[in-house]
Amino acid sequence: MWRGVAVALVTFFDGDAEVDLSRTAQHAARLVEAGIQAVVVGGTTGESDALTLDERVALVAAVKEACPGVPLVTGAGGQWTRPLAEVAAAVVKAGADAILVPPPRRPTDLGAFYG
């Protein structure tokens, strides 16, 4: 998908604990200008578990717009298989080129991940 360095992007929040889409997207664009070849937004070990689906989608869309042509990877973890699949579909629709998907903690279809 790319060669070189990808960065696990920090998500900025404002004083009201809302996702700061503009500041996060601007930070991603600065990193790309500095030579980063891919951006990981809302990875599976960071703040993504604290984001709503709407926040994840908006974050992916904002960073994708700020970094056109740069591969964007995002986390799509979840407790259950069905919500995880909904997150994955939504972030891909918003512009994610790839997703990080750890096995759900409570899978409803074990064969989907282990078989």
C-alpha positions as CSV (number, residue, x, y, z in Angstrom):
1,M,0.0,0.0,0.0
2,W,3.0,2.3,0.7
3,R,6.7,2.3,1.3
4,G,8.2,4.3,4.2
5,V,7.0,5.6,7.5
6,A,3.5,5.7,8.7
7,V,2.5,7.6,11.8
8,A,0.0,6.7,14.5
9,L,-1.7,10.1,14.6
10,V,-2.7,11.7,17.9
11,T,-6.3,12.9,18.0
12,F,-6.7,16.4,19.4
13,F,-9.6,17.3,21.7
14,D,-10.9,20.8,22.5
15,G,-11.5,22.3,26.0
16,D,-15.0,20.6,26.0
17,A,-13.5,17.1,25.3
18,E,-14.9,17.2,21.8
19,V,-12.7,15.9,18.9
20,D,-10.9,18.8,17.3
21,L,-11.2,17.8,13.7
22,S,-9.5,20.8,12.2
23,R,-6.5,20.7,14.5
24,T,-6.1,16.9,14.1
25,A,-6.3,17.2,10.3
26,Q,-3.8,20.1,10.2
27,H,-1.4,18.1,12.3
28,A,-1.7,15.2,9.9
29,A,-1.0,17.5,6.9
30,R,2.1,18.9,8.6
31,L,3.4,15.3,9.2
32,V,2.8,14.4,5.5
33,E,4.6,17.6,4.5
34,A,7.5,16.4,6.7
35,G,7.7,13.1,4.8
36,I,5.3,10.7,6.4
37,Q,3.9,8.3,3.8
38,A,0.8,7.1,5.6
39,V,-1.4,8.1,8.5
40,V,-3.0,5.9,11.1
41,V,-6.1,7.6,12.6
42,G,-7.9,6.3,15.7
43,G,-5.8,3.2,16.0
44,T,-7.0,0.3,18.0
45,T,-4.8,0.8,21.0
46,G,-5.5,4.5,21.5
47,E,-8.5,6.8,21.9
48,S,-10.6,5.1,19.3
49,D,-12.5,3.1,21.9
50,A,-13.6,6.5,23.4
51,L,-14.9,7.9,20.1
52,T,-18.4,7.5,18.9
53,L,-19.0,6.2,15.4
54,D,-19.9,9.7,14.2
55,E,-16.6,11.0,15.7
56,R,-14.6,8.3,14.0
57,V,-16.2,8.9,10.6
58,A,-15.8,12.6,10.9
59,L,-12.1,12.2,11.9
60,V,-11.3,9.9,9.0
61,A,-13.1,12.3,6.6
62,A,-11.3,15.3,7.9
63,V,-7.8,13.7,7.8
64,K,-8.4,12.2,4.3
65,E,-9.4,15.7,3.0
66,A,-6.3,17.3,4.6
67,C,-4.0,14.5,3.2
68,P,-5.2,13.7,-0.3
69,G,-3.4,10.8,-1.9
70,V,-1.9,9.6,1.3
71,P,-2.9,6.1,2.6
72,L,-5.1,6.4,5.6
73,V,-5.5,3.5,8.1
74,T,-7.9,3.5,11.0
75,G,-8.9,1.3,13.9
76,A,-12.2,-0.5,13.8
77,G,-12.2,-2.5,17.1
78,G,-15.2,-3.4,19.1
79,Q,-16.7,-5.6,21.7
80,W,-19.0,-7.6,19.4
81,T,-18.7,-8.7,15.8
82,R,-21.7,-6.8,14.4
83,P,-20.8,-3.4,15.8
84,L,-17.2,-3.9,14.7
85,A,-18.5,-4.6,11.1
86,E,-20.6,-1.5,11.2
87,V,-17.6,0.6,12.3
88,A,-15.4,-0.9,9.6
89,A,-18.0,-0.2,6.9
90,A,-18.5,3.4,8.0
91,V,-14.8,4.3,8.2
92,V,-14.1,2.8,4.8
93,K,-17.0,4.8,3.3
94,A,-15.6,7.9,5.0
95,G,-12.2,7.4,3.2
96,A,-10.1,4.9,5.1
97,D,-7.9,2.9,2.8
98,A,-7.3,0.1,5.3
99,I,-8.5,-0.8,8.8
100,L,-6.9,-2.3,11.9
101,V,-9.2,-4.9,13.3
102,P,-8.3,-6.8,16.5
103,P,-10.6,-9.8,17.2
104,P,-13.7,-8.6,19.0
105,R,-13.6,-9.3,22.7
106,R,-17.0,-11.0,22.6
107,P,-17.3,-12.4,19.0
108,T,-20.7,-13.8,18.0
109,D,-19.1,-15.7,15.1
110,L,-15.8,-17.2,16.2
111,G,-15.3,-18.7,12.8
112,A,-15.0,-15.3,11.2
113,F,-11.8,-14.6,13.2
114,Y,-10.4,-18.0,14.2
115,G,-11.5,-20.5,11.5
